[in-house]
Amino acid sequence: MGLFEDLNRFLENRLDEFLRNNPHLELQALEEQLREQEEDTLRLIVDLQLQEKRSQDEILAVAQEIQRWHERVNKANSNGRPDLAQAAQQREANLLHQGNQLWGKMEGVKQRLAKTKELQRQIQTRRTEVRTKAKEAEATRAKSQTQSHWETSAWNQSPRYNIGAGVDPLDAQFRQWETEEELERMKRNMGR
């Protein structure tokens, strides 16, 4: 087991070192983690919204049952059936208790939903920040690679002309000018 732990630790260290040397990749990995967290959070939001809707439906159903049993209590009382009225009142009380529990459950779901939405906004903001930093790091890296490539290629690049072959147009112009000057000088010297 120690060998696997050592290998795992070695690989983690190498990965950390690689990411430190390539910050743009570290930022991309972080952005990917944030994207996954955002997706998980969105799934949780949808689940909580469904739970909230179910709770509301259950509360509505219990409220309708409470109303029905309340009417039965009144009907039993008005028709001289205190035994049925008492049993109906007990049922109504049980339903009220059940409704209060459902209401508390729904409030808990609403609080979790609000916190999850806030978390999703924070993740989204952080992901945008990381994406911006990743683009900046990539641009900086690309610029430094371009600069490094330019410096390397300029240093290693052979001239476009061969000095010994006289292919350089500027060199040819100077030679012609110098030759013409020499000819002029020789003509003046012969004319003396």
Backbone as CSV, one residue per row, in Angstrom:
resi,resn,N_x,N_y,N_z,CA_x,CA_y,CA_z,C_x,C_y,C_z
1,MET,0.833,-1.193,0.000,0.000,0.000,0.000,0.867,1.243,0.000
2,GLY,2.043,1.211,0.645,2.945,2.351,0.704,3.443,2.743,-0.677
3,LEU,3.669,1.751,-1.535,4.139,2.031,-2.889,3.099,2.838,-3.658
4,PHE,1.824,2.463,-3.540,0.761,3.186,-4.232,0.619,4.602,-3.697
5,GLU,0.737,4.743,-2.366,0.663,6.085,-1.771,1.818,6.953,-2.250
6,ASP,3.024,6.363,-2.308,4.194,7.110,-2.788,4.029,7.496,-4.254
7,LEU,3.550,6.559,-5.048,3.333,6.841,-6.463,2.276,7.920,-6.635
8,ASN,1.201,7.817,-5.873,0.124,8.808,-5.935,0.655,10.184,-5.529
9,ARG,1.421,10.250,-4.443,1.987,11.512,-3.969,2.940,12.085,-5.027
10,PHE,3.775,11.204,-5.628,4.701,11.647,-6.671,3.941,12.239,-7.856
11,LEU,2.894,11.537,-8.288,2.123,12.025,-9.436,1.411,13.341,-9.111
12,GLU,0.883,13.457,-7.895,0.242,14.714,-7.493,1.254,15.853,-7.485
13,ASN,2.455,15.590,-6.969,3.504,16.623,-6.943,3.911,17.034,-8.349
14,ARG,4.032,16.061,-9.232,4.403,16.372,-10.627,3.286,17.184,-11.295
15,LEU,2.058,16.815,-11.018,0.928,17.553,-11.583,0.921,18.982,-11.049
16,ASP,1.118,19.141,-9.742,1.170,20.484,-9.152,2.294,21.306,-9.777
17,GLU,3.456,20.690,-9.952,4.596,21.395,-10.551,4.283,21.795,-11.997
18,PHE,3.688,20.875,-12.729,3.320,21.162,-14.114,2.337,22.323,-14.188
19,LEU,1.331,22.302,-13.290,0.326,23.371,-13.301,0.936,24.709,-12.886
20,ARG,1.893,24.681,-11.944,2.562,25.936,-11.565,3.354,26.499,-12.740
21,ASN,3.949,25.610,-13.531,4.721,26.060,-14.693,3.831,26.442,-15.870
22,ASN,2.594,26.039,-15.823,1.633,26.349,-16.885,0.363,26.905,-16.246
23,PRO,0.424,28.153,-15.758,-0.720,28.699,-15.009,-2.004,28.749,-15.821
24,HIS,-1.890,28.899,-17.124,-3.103,28.946,-17.932,-3.849,27.609,-17.874
25,LEU,-3.104,26.506,-17.779,-3.752,25.195,-17.666,-4.383,25.017,-16.288
26,GLU,-3.710,25.549,-15.256,-4.275,25.487,-13.908,-5.591,26.256,-13.864
27,LEU,-5.617,27.411,-14.514,-6.846,28.203,-14.547,-7.938,27.494,-15.338
28,GLN,-7.548,26.826,-16.421,-8.532,26.068,-17.200,-9.111,24.922,-16.371
29,ALA,-8.246,24.254,-15.589,-8.715,23.167,-14.729,-9.665,23.709,-13.662
30,LEU,-9.318,24.860,-13.091,-10.173,25.483,-12.087,-11.510,25.884,-12.691
31,GLU,-11.466,26.429,-13.902,-12.717,26.804,-14.575,-13.587,25.569,-14.819
32,GLU,-12.960,24.461,-15.189,-13.710,23.225,-15.418,-14.368,22.742,-14.117
33,GLN,-13.636,22.822,-13.011,-14.208,22.435,-11.711,-15.396,23.335,-11.369
34,LEU,-15.241,24.630,-11.610,-16.333,25.567,-11.319,-17.538,25.303,-12.217
35,ARG,-17.284,24.941,-13.467,-18.381,24.614,-14.382,-19.157,23.406,-13.865
36,GLU,-18.422,22.384,-13.397,-19.076,21.195,-12.854,-19.869,21.538,-11.597
37,GLN,-19.290,22.382,-10.730,-20.004,22.798,-9.519,-21.268,23.580,-9.880
38,GLU,-21.168,24.419,-10.899,-22.332,25.197,-11.317,-23.431,24.270,-11.844
39,GLU,-23.037,23.260,-12.622,-24.025,22.299,-13.123,-24.693,21.553,-11.970
40,ASP,-23.878,21.116,-10.988,-24.440,20.428,-9.819,-25.402,21.339,-9.070
41,THR,-25.018,22.599,-8.932,-25.858,23.565,-8.219,-27.169,23.791,-8.975
42,LEU,-27.095,23.888,-10.284,-28.318,24.073,-11.077,-29.246,22.861,-10.948
43,ARG,-28.652,21.653,-10.921,-29.473,20.449,-10.725,-30.145,20.483,-9.354
44,LEU,-29.394,20.926,-8.336,-29.956,21.021,-6.988,-31.085,22.051,-6.946
45,ILE,-30.900,23.164,-7.649,-31.948,24.193,-7.701,-33.234,23.612,-8.297
46,VAL,-33.094,22.881,-9.393,-34.270,22.275,-10.032,-34.929,21.290,-9.067
47,ASP,-34.118,20.476,-8.379,-34.659,19.515,-7.423,-35.392,20.221,-6.279
48,LEU,-34.798,21.288,-5.751,-35.433,22.025,-4.663,-36.725,22.708,-5.115
49,GLN,-36.734,23.203,-6.341,-37.958,23.811,-6.863,-39.076,22.770,-6.981
50,LEU,-38.711,21.547,-7.381,-39.706,20.470,-7.445,-40.206,20.113,-6.044
51,GLN,-39.284,20.060,-5.080,-39.685,19.784,-3.694,-40.625,20.873,-3.176
52,GLU,-40.303,22.130,-3.493,-41.153,23.244,-3.062,-42.550,23.113,-3.665
53,LYS,-42.606,22.770,-4.941,-43.909,22.616,-5.619,-44.704,21.468,-4.996
54,ARG,-44.028,20.345,-4.719,-44.717,19.210,-4.073,-45.240,19.619,-2.701
55,SER,-44.413,20.354,-1.940,-44.848,20.807,-0.609,-46.068,21.706,-0.719
56,GLN,-46.047,22.609,-1.679,-47.198,23.500,-1.867,-48.447,22.700,-2.213
57,ASP,-48.296,21.704,-3.085,-49.438,20.861,-3.465,-49.964,20.079,-2.256
58,GLU,-49.031,19.550,-1.438,-49.442,18.805,-0.242,-50.165,19.731,0.739
59,ILE,-49.651,20.943,0.924,-50.283,21.909,1.833,-51.679,22.265,1.348
60,LEU,-51.801,22.465,0.050,-53.111,22.781,-0.518,-54.095,21.626,-0.295
61,ALA,-53.624,20.398,-0.511,-54.495,19.236,-0.307,-54.914,19.131,1.169
62,VAL,-53.975,19.356,2.085,-54.297,19.301,3.517,-55.258,20.434,3.874
63,ALA,-55.055,21.612,3.318,-55.951,22.750,3.599,-57.375,22.433,3.142
64,GLN,-57.502,21.787,2.000,-58.831,21.404,1.521,-59.472,20.372,2.451
65,GLU,-58.641,19.442,2.947,-59.153,18.447,3.898,-59.562,19.125,5.200
66,ILE,-58.783,20.105,5.676,-59.116,20.839,6.906,-60.463,21.538,6.726
67,GLN,-60.621,22.161,5.566,-61.885,22.863,5.291,-63.055,21.882,5.292
68,ARG,-62.858,20.725,4.679,-63.920,19.712,4.621,-64.280,19.228,6.019
69,TRP,-63.282,18.964,6.868,-63.558,18.479,8.229,-64.124,19.587,9.113
70,HIS,-63.743,20.817,8.843,-64.316,21.933,9.602,-65.824,22.044,9.310
71,GLU,-66.167,21.888,8.049,-67.589,21.916,7.669,-68.324,20.758,8.330
72,ARG,-67.704,19.594,8.428,-68.325,18.430,9.081,-68.511,18.675,10.587
73,VAL,-67.529,19.368,11.196,-67.666,19.709,12.619,-68.900,20.580,12.798
74,ASN,-69.027,21.608,11.984,-70.188,22.519,12.062,-71.497,21.771,11.797
75,LYS,-71.478,20.902,10.818,-72.691,20.145,10.460,-73.095,19.214,11.611
76,ALA,-72.107,18.542,12.182,-72.401,17.620,13.298,-72.894,18.385,14.515
77,ASN,-72.294,19.539,14.796,-72.731,20.361,15.936,-74.151,20.877,15.718
78,SER,-74.448,21.323,14.513,-75.768,21.903,14.249,-76.853,20.832,14.189
79,ASN,-76.493,19.578,13.975,-77.479,18.500,13.897,-77.502,17.649,15.171
80,GLY,-76.861,18.148,16.207,-76.951,17.461,17.489,-76.163,16.172,17.571
81,ARG,-75.061,16.099,16.916,-74.210,14.890,16.959,-72.854,15.251,17.562
82,PRO,-72.804,15.491,18.866,-71.545,15.886,19.505,-70.465,14.814,19.398
83,ASP,-70.849,13.533,19.346,-69.863,12.460,19.202,-69.106,12.580,17.871
84,LEU,-69.880,12.835,16.774,-69.254,13.016,15.460,-68.505,14.352,15.396
85,ALA,-69.060,15.368,16.037,-68.405,16.680,16.040,-67.055,16.594,16.728
86,GLN,-66.978,15.862,17.852,-65.717,15.740,18.576,-64.690,14.973,17.744
87,ALA,-65.103,13.869,17.101,-64.195,13.079,16.250,-63.734,13.926,15.060
88,ALA,-64.637,14.711,14.470,-64.284,15.580,13.336,-63.320,16.678,13.781
89,GLN,-63.523,17.196,15.012,-62.597,18.228,15.527,-61.195,17.637,15.730
90,GLN,-61.155,16.402,16.210,-59.854,15.743,16.399,-59.157,15.552,15.048
91,ARG,-59.933,15.125,14.050,-59.363,14.947,12.695,-58.875,16.283,12.167
92,GLU,-59.665,17.345,12.369,-59.288,18.690,11.911,-57.993,19.128,12.609
93,ALA,-57.855,18.861,13.909,-56.653,19.226,14.670,-55.433,18.466,14.148
94,ASN,-55.625,17.173,13.867,-54.519,16.370,13.304,-54.072,16.926,11.946
95,LEU,-55.059,17.297,11.126,-54.740,17.863,9.815,-54.037,19.216,9.943
96,LEU,-54.449,20.029,10.924,-53.773,21.309,11.162,-52.311,21.088,11.558
97,HIS,-52.103,20.085,12.429,-50.732,19.746,12.844,-49.911,19.294,11.628
98,GLN,-50.501,18.441,10.815,-49.831,17.957,9.604,-49.525,19.133,8.667
99,GLY,-50.471,20.035,8.506,-50.275,21.214,7.651,-49.136,22.092,8.162
100,ASN,-49.058,22.268,9.498,-47.960,23.059,10.074,-46.604,22.405,9.805
101,GLN,-46.544,21.082,9.919,-45.293,20.370,9.629,-44.908,20.547,8.155
102,LEU,-45.891,20.408,7.280,-45.623,20.586,5.843,-45.168,22.019,5.549
103,TRP,-45.781,22.972,6.244,-45.405,24.370,6.045,-43.947,24.604,6.483
104,GLY,-43.582,24.041,7.619,-42.195,24.157,8.099,-41.215,23.513,7.135
105,LYS,-41.606,22.350,6.611,-40.760,21.662,5.621,-40.585,22.525,4.377
106,MET,-41.685,23.120,3.914,-41.624,23.968,2.725,-40.740,25.191,2.982
107,GLU,-40.832,25.783,4.159,-39.993,26.944,4.487,-38.517,26.560,4.479
108,GLY,-38.216,25.359,4.991,-36.837,24.869,4.955,-36.332,24.708,3.527
109,VAL,-37.189,24.171,2.679,-36.839,24.005,1.254,-36.607,25.375,0.615
110,LYS,-37.461,26.346,0.940,-37.311,27.691,0.380,-35.983,28.316,0.807
111,GLN,-35.617,28.121,2.081,-34.336,28.670,2.557,-33.161,28.015,1.845
112,ARG,-33.213,26.692,1.715,-32.141,25.988,0.985,-32.077,26.447,-0.460
113,LEU,-33.254,26.669,-1.054,-33.310,27.127,-2.438,-32.664,28.499,-2.577
114,ALA,-32.966,29.408,-1.658,-32.385,30.758,-1.715,-30.866,30.691,-1.556
115,LYS,-30.393,29.874,-0.607,-28.942,29.737,-0.398,-28.266,29.111,-1.611
116,THR,-28.914,28.129,-2.213,-28.349,27.463,-3.384,-28.288,28.412,-4.573
117,LYS,-29.308,29.247,-4.743,-29.283,30.232,-5.827,-28.156,31.237,-5.611
118,GLU,-27.952,31.655,-4.372,-26.856,32.578,-4.067,-25.511,31.907,-4.348
119,LEU,-25.374,30.647,-3.953,-24.150,29.900,-4.228,-23.908,29.797,-5.737
120,GLN,-24.970,29.545,-6.483,-24.843,29.441,-7.941,-24.372,30.765,-8.532
121,ARG,-24.882,31.888,-8.021,-24.437,33.209,-8.497,-22.961,33.427,-8.171
122,GLN,-22.545,33.019,-6.974,-21.144,33.171,-6.583,-20.233,32.320,-7.464
123,ILE,-20.658,31.094,-7.729,-19.867,30.203,-8.596,-19.777,30.805,-9.989
124,GLN,-20.869,31.323,-10.483,-20.898,31.922,-11.815,-19.941,33.117,-11.883
125,THR,-19.970,33.962,-10.842,-19.075,35.117,-10.794,-17.620,34.661,-10.760
126,ARG,-17.330,33.694,-9.904,-15.953,33.183,-9.782,-15.511,32.560,-11.093
127,ARG,-16.403,31.837,-11.746,-16.055,31.200,-13.018,-15.741,32.247,-14.081
128,THR,-16.503,33.333,-14.097,-16.235,34.420,-15.039,-14.867,35.036,-14.760
129,GLU,-14.555,35.240,-13.479,-13.249,35.793,-13.110,-12.123,34.866,-13.560
130,VAL,-12.284,33.573,-13.307,-11.254,32.602,-13.674,-11.109,32.540,-15.187
131,ARG,-12.237,32.577,-15.912,-12.187,32.543,-17.377,-11.412,33.752,-17.906
132,THR,-11.660,34.927,-17.311,-10.956,36.138,-17.730,-9.466,36.007,-17.455
133,LYS,-9.119,35.528,-16.256,-7.704,35.341,-15.920,-7.048,34.317,-16.836
134,ALA,-7.776,33.259,-17.174,-7.239,32.226,-18.064,-6.962,32.811,-19.449
135,LYS,-7.877,33.641,-19.933,-7.662,34.275,-21.238,-6.461,35.210,-21.193
136,GLU,-6.335,35.959,-20.085,-5.181,36.857,-19.938,-3.884,36.056,-19.881
137,ALA,-3.879,34.972,-19.123,-2.680,34.135,-19.012,-2.335,33.517,-20.359
138,GLU,-3.350,33.086,-21.083,-3.112,32.496,-22.408,-2.562,33.541,-23.370
139,ALA,-3.114,34.753,-23.301,-2.631,35.830,-24.173,-1.186,36.175,-23.830
140,THR,-0.885,36.252,-22.538,0.482,36.542,-22.107,1.426,35.440,-22.564
141,ARG,0.992,34.201,-22.396,1.826,33.065,-22.811,2.035,33.081,-24.320
142,ALA,0.971,33.342,-25.065,1.087,33.388,-26.532,2.003,34.520,-26.958
143,LYS,1.885,35.673,-26.290,2.732,36.814,-26.617,4.190,36.494,-26.332
144,SER,4.454,35.877,-25.177,5.847,35.559,-24.838,6.385,34.492,-25.774
145,GLN,5.535,33.545,-26.180,5.988,32.534,-27.143,6.272,33.176,-28.491
146,THR,5.427,34.117,-28.905,5.634,34.805,-30.173,6.930,35.608,-30.111
147,GLN,7.124,36.338,-28.997,8.341,37.128,-28.826,9.560,36.222,-28.815
148,SER,9.480,35.133,-28.064,10.590,34.188,-27.977,10.853,33.573,-29.345
149,HIS,9.796,33.208,-30.060,9.939,32.633,-31.394,10.577,33.645,-32.340
150,TRP,10.132,34.908,-32.246,10.689,35.932,-33.111,12.170,36.118,-32.826
151,GLU,12.535,36.208,-31.538,13.937,36.385,-31.181,14.766,35.194,-31.636
152,THR,14.255,34.005,-31.419,14.983,32.801,-31.802,15.098,32.719,-33.314
153,SER,14.004,32.964,-34.005,14.053,32.845,-35.460,14.897,33.962,-36.067
154,ALA,14.858,35.146,-35.484,15.681,36.239,-36.013,17.153,35.921,-35.813
155,TRP,17.492,35.303,-34.703,18.884,34.985,-34.423,19.350,33.829,-35.289
156,ASN,18.503,32.822,-35.454,18.884,31.626,-36.197,18.645,31.753,-37.693
157,GLN,17.924,32.768,-38.089,17.563,32.907,-39.497,18.792,33.323,-40.302
158,SER,18.998,32.635,-41.403,20.106,33.034,-42.272,19.639,34.217,-43.113
159,PRO,20.580,35.072,-43.518,20.176,36.232,-44.309,19.534,35.791,-45.621
160,ARG,18.697,36.643,-46.159,18.008,36.300,-47.402,18.950,36.405,-48.607
161,TYR,20.069,36.967,-48.389,21.019,37.121,-49.479,22.340,36.504,-49.079
162,ASN,23.081,36.113,-50.040,24.386,35.534,-49.808,25.420,36.619,-50.055
163,ILE,26.118,36.982,-48.996,27.060,38.097,-49.096,28.117,37.822,-50.149
164,GLY,28.612,36.615,-50.206,29.665,36.278,-51.173,29.168,36.269,-52.605
165,ALA,27.883,36.058,-52.823,27.354,35.951,-54.186,26.906,37.302,-54.715
166,GLY,26.931,38.347,-53.902,26.536,39.683,-54.366,25.054,39.798,-54.651
167,VAL,24.240,39.038,-53.971,22.819,39.031,-54.219,22.135,40.189,-53.499
168,ASP,22.825,40.793,-52.534,22.246,41.883,-51.746,22.082,43.114,-52.627
169,PRO,20.834,43.610,-52.830,20.605,44.756,-53.712,21.252,46.040,-53.179
170,LEU,21.248,46.223,-51.889,21.864,47.422,-51.319,23.377,47.394,-51.545
171,ASP,23.951,46.222,-51.325,25.389,46.072,-51.560,25.714,46.342,-53.034
172,ALA,24.866,45.878,-53.920,25.090,46.097,-55.361,25.024,47.590,-55.690
173,GLN,24.082,48.321,-55.079,23.976,49.762,-55.324,25.238,50.496,-54.842
174,PHE,25.705,50.122,-53.659,26.929,50.760,-53.144,28.125,50.447,-54.037
175,ARG,28.233,49.205,-54.491,29.363,48.851,-55.361,29.319,49.646,-56.658
176,GLN,28.131,49.775,-57.203,28.019,50.547,-58.443,28.401,52.004,-58.194
177,TRP,27.919,52.593,-57.121,28.237,53.978,-56.783,29.738,54.146,-56.543
178,GLU,30.287,53.192,-55.784,31.726,53.264,-55.518,32.531,53.123,-56.807
179,THR,32.086,52.262,-57.717,32.782,52.078,-59.008,32.704,53.353,-59.830
180,GLU,31.519,53.954,-59.829,31.363,55.201,-60.580,32.244,56.301,-59.986
181,GLU,32.331,56.373,-58.693,33.213,57.359,-58.043,34.660,57.117,-58.410
182,GLU,35.043,55.848,-58.395,36.443,55.515,-58.743,36.735,55.896,-60.192
183,LEU,35.776,55.643,-61.087,35.975,56.011,-62.493,36.106,57.528,-62.643
184,GLU,35.269,58.272,-61.942,35.343,59.734,-61.990,36.708,60.210,-61.492
185,ARG,37.168,59.602,-60.411,38.468,59.996,-59.860,39.581,59.693,-60.851
186,MET,39.497,58.540,-61.517,40.537,58.183,-62.490,40.518,59.135,-63.682
187,LYS,39.318,59.535,-64.115,39.225,60.466,-65.250,39.864,61.800,-64.875
188,ARG,39.615,62.248,-63.688,40.223,63.519,-63.256,41.733,63.408,-63.183
189,ASN,42.218,62.287,-62.694,43.661,62.121,-62.588,44.306,62.025,-63.968
190,MET,43.664,61.468,-64.962,44.223,61.345,-66.308,44.191,62.677,-67.031
191,GLY,43.213,63.465,-66.684,43.076,64.761,-67.325,44.111,65.728,-66.806
192,ARG,44.884,65.501,-65.899,45.882,66.396,-65.367,47.109,66.349,-66.125
